[in-house]
Amino acid sequence: MFIISDTLKNIEAQLPKNVFVRIHKSYIISLDAFRFMEGNRIRVGETFLPVDQTNKDELLRALDMKNMK
């Protein structure tokens, strides 16, 4: 666990877009950790995380781009 005094928006801007994607106002995930999506939640490792409707399209695009490589 890390404690960082910065906004998630600023952290997201520093991360490589082809590796990380924002899925919720409170979560950024590594695409490599993605397992599957079920409705509006995804499985990362053994944990289920919510996916905002506004970020769901971005997640799906990022997964398509990753799978095309």
CNS distance restraints for C-alpha pairs under 8 A (distance, minus, plus):
assign (resid   6 and name CA) (resid  10 and name CA) 6.70 0.50 0.50
assign (resid   6 and name CA) (resid  11 and name CA) 7.05 0.50 0.50
assign (resid   7 and name CA) (resid  11 and name CA) 6.44 0.50 0.50
assign (resid   8 and name CA) (resid  12 and name CA) 5.90 0.50 0.50
assign (resid   8 and name CA) (resid  26 and name CA) 7.43 0.50 0.50
assign (resid   9 and name CA) (resid  13 and name CA) 6.29 0.50 0.50
assign (resid  10 and name CA) (resid  14 and name CA) 6.66 0.50 0.50
assign (resid  11 and name CA) (resid  15 and name CA) 6.63 0.50 0.50
assign (resid  12 and name CA) (resid  20 and name CA) 7.94 0.50 0.50
assign (resid  12 and name CA) (resid  21 and name CA) 7.91 0.50 0.50
assign (resid  12 and name CA) (resid  22 and name CA) 7.44 0.50 0.50
assign (resid  12 and name CA) (resid  28 and name CA) 7.33 0.50 0.50
assign (resid  15 and name CA) (resid  19 and name CA) 7.72 0.50 0.50
assign (resid  15 and name CA) (resid  20 and name CA) 6.56 0.50 0.50
assign (resid  16 and name CA) (resid  20 and name CA) 6.19 0.50 0.50
assign (resid  17 and name CA) (resid  21 and name CA) 6.52 0.50 0.50
assign (resid  18 and name CA) (resid  62 and name CA) 7.05 0.50 0.50
assign (resid  18 and name CA) (resid  66 and name CA) 7.44 0.50 0.50
assign (resid  19 and name CA) (resid  30 and name CA) 5.69 0.50 0.50
assign (resid  19 and name CA) (resid  31 and name CA) 5.64 0.50 0.50
assign (resid  19 and name CA) (resid  32 and name CA) 7.35 0.50 0.50
assign (resid  20 and name CA) (resid  28 and name CA) 6.59 0.50 0.50
assign (resid  20 and name CA) (resid  29 and name CA) 5.49 0.50 0.50
assign (resid  20 and name CA) (resid  30 and name CA) 4.43 0.50 0.50
assign (resid  20 and name CA) (resid  31 and name CA) 5.74 0.50 0.50
assign (resid  21 and name CA) (resid  28 and name CA) 5.53 0.50 0.50
assign (resid  21 and name CA) (resid  29 and name CA) 5.60 0.50 0.50
assign (resid  21 and name CA) (resid  30 and name CA) 6.59 0.50 0.50
assign (resid  21 and name CA) (resid  31 and name CA) 6.94 0.50 0.50
assign (resid  21 and name CA) (resid  58 and name CA) 7.61 0.50 0.50
assign (resid  21 and name CA) (resid  59 and name CA) 6.39 0.50 0.50
assign (resid  21 and name CA) (resid  62 and name CA) 7.32 0.50 0.50
assign (resid  22 and name CA) (resid  27 and name CA) 6.01 0.50 0.50
assign (resid  22 and name CA) (resid  28 and name CA) 4.17 0.50 0.50
assign (resid  22 and name CA) (resid  29 and name CA) 6.35 0.50 0.50
assign (resid  22 and name CA) (resid  55 and name CA) 6.63 0.50 0.50
assign (resid  22 and name CA) (resid  59 and name CA) 7.40 0.50 0.50
assign (resid  23 and name CA) (resid  27 and name CA) 5.82 0.50 0.50
assign (resid  23 and name CA) (resid  28 and name CA) 5.87 0.50 0.50
assign (resid  23 and name CA) (resid  29 and name CA) 7.11 0.50 0.50
assign (resid  23 and name CA) (resid  50 and name CA) 7.40 0.50 0.50
assign (resid  23 and name CA) (resid  51 and name CA) 4.97 0.50 0.50
assign (resid  23 and name CA) (resid  52 and name CA) 6.10 0.50 0.50
assign (resid  23 and name CA) (resid  55 and name CA) 5.17 0.50 0.50
assign (resid  23 and name CA) (resid  56 and name CA) 6.53 0.50 0.50
assign (resid  23 and name CA) (resid  59 and name CA) 6.60 0.50 0.50
assign (resid  24 and name CA) (resid  28 and name CA) 7.10 0.50 0.50
assign (resid  24 and name CA) (resid  50 and name CA) 6.63 0.50 0.50
assign (resid  24 and name CA) (resid  51 and name CA) 5.26 0.50 0.50
assign (resid  24 and name CA) (resid  52 and name CA) 4.93 0.50 0.50
assign (resid  24 and name CA) (resid  55 and name CA) 6.47 0.50 0.50
assign (resid  25 and name CA) (resid  52 and name CA) 7.45 0.50 0.50
assign (resid  29 and name CA) (resid  33 and name CA) 7.13 0.50 0.50
assign (resid  29 and name CA) (resid  34 and name CA) 7.65 0.50 0.50
assign (resid  30 and name CA) (resid  34 and name CA) 6.98 0.50 0.50
assign (resid  31 and name CA) (resid  62 and name CA) 7.91 0.50 0.50
assign (resid  31 and name CA) (resid  63 and name CA) 7.18 0.50 0.50
assign (resid  33 and name CA) (resid  44 and name CA) 5.40 0.50 0.50
assign (resid  33 and name CA) (resid  45 and name CA) 6.37 0.50 0.50
assign (resid  34 and name CA) (resid  42 and name CA) 7.28 0.50 0.50
assign (resid  34 and name CA) (resid  43 and name CA) 6.28 0.50 0.50
assign (resid  34 and name CA) (resid  44 and name CA) 4.99 0.50 0.50
assign (resid  34 and name CA) (resid  45 and name CA) 7.35 0.50 0.50
assign (resid  35 and name CA) (resid  42 and name CA) 7.28 0.50 0.50
assign (resid  35 and name CA) (resid  43 and name CA) 5.36 0.50 0.50
assign (resid  35 and name CA) (resid  44 and name CA) 5.73 0.50 0.50
assign (resid  35 and name CA) (resid  45 and name CA) 6.92 0.50 0.50
assign (resid  36 and name CA) (resid  42 and name CA) 5.69 0.50 0.50
assign (resid  36 and name CA) (resid  43 and name CA) 5.48 0.50 0.50
assign (resid  36 and name CA) (resid  44 and name CA) 7.81 0.50 0.50
assign (resid  37 and name CA) (resid  41 and name CA) 5.85 0.50 0.50
assign (resid  37 and name CA) (resid  42 and name CA) 4.22 0.50 0.50
assign (resid  37 and name CA) (resid  43 and name CA) 6.36 0.50 0.50
assign (resid  38 and name CA) (resid  42 and name CA) 6.00 0.50 0.50
assign (resid  40 and name CA) (resid  50 and name CA) 5.98 0.50 0.50
assign (resid  40 and name CA) (resid  51 and name CA) 5.11 0.50 0.50
assign (resid  40 and name CA) (resid  52 and name CA) 7.08 0.50 0.50
assign (resid  40 and name CA) (resid  53 and name CA) 7.38 0.50 0.50
assign (resid  40 and name CA) (resid  56 and name CA) 7.81 0.50 0.50
assign (resid  41 and name CA) (resid  48 and name CA) 6.25 0.50 0.50
assign (resid  41 and name CA) (resid  49 and name CA) 5.31 0.50 0.50
assign (resid  41 and name CA) (resid  50 and name CA) 4.26 0.50 0.50
assign (resid  41 and name CA) (resid  51 and name CA) 5.12 0.50 0.50
assign (resid  42 and name CA) (resid  48 and name CA) 5.42 0.50 0.50
assign (resid  42 and name CA) (resid  49 and name CA) 5.38 0.50 0.50
assign (resid  42 and name CA) (resid  50 and name CA) 6.51 0.50 0.50
assign (resid  42 and name CA) (resid  51 and name CA) 6.92 0.50 0.50
assign (resid  43 and name CA) (resid  47 and name CA) 5.58 0.50 0.50
assign (resid  43 and name CA) (resid  48 and name CA) 4.46 0.50 0.50
assign (resid  43 and name CA) (resid  49 and name CA) 6.38 0.50 0.50
assign (resid  44 and name CA) (resid  48 and name CA) 6.24 0.50 0.50
assign (resid  44 and name CA) (resid  49 and name CA) 7.28 0.50 0.50
assign (resid  51 and name CA) (resid  55 and name CA) 6.66 0.50 0.50
assign (resid  51 and name CA) (resid  56 and name CA) 6.08 0.50 0.50
assign (resid  52 and name CA) (resid  56 and name CA) 6.03 0.50 0.50
assign (resid  53 and name CA) (resid  57 and name CA) 7.47 0.50 0.50
assign (resid  54 and name CA) (resid  58 and name CA) 7.84 0.50 0.50
assign (resid  55 and name CA) (resid  59 and name CA) 6.21 0.50 0.50
assign (resid  56 and name CA) (resid  60 and name CA) 6.23 0.50 0.50
assign (resid  57 and name CA) (resid  61 and name CA) 6.19 0.50 0.50
assign (resid  58 and name CA) (resid  62 and name CA) 6.12 0.50 0.50
assign (resid  59 and name CA) (resid  63 and name CA) 6.17 0.50 0.50
assign (resid  60 and name CA) (resid  64 and name CA) 6.17 0.50 0.50
assign (resid  61 and name CA) (resid  65 and name CA) 6.17 0.50 0.50
assign (resid  62 and name CA) (resid  66 and name CA) 6.16 0.50 0.50
assign (resid  63 and name CA) (resid  67 and name CA) 6.12 0.50 0.50
assign (resid  64 and name CA) (resid  68 and name CA) 6.20 0.50 0.50
assign (resid  65 and name CA) (resid  69 and name CA) 6.83 0.50 0.50
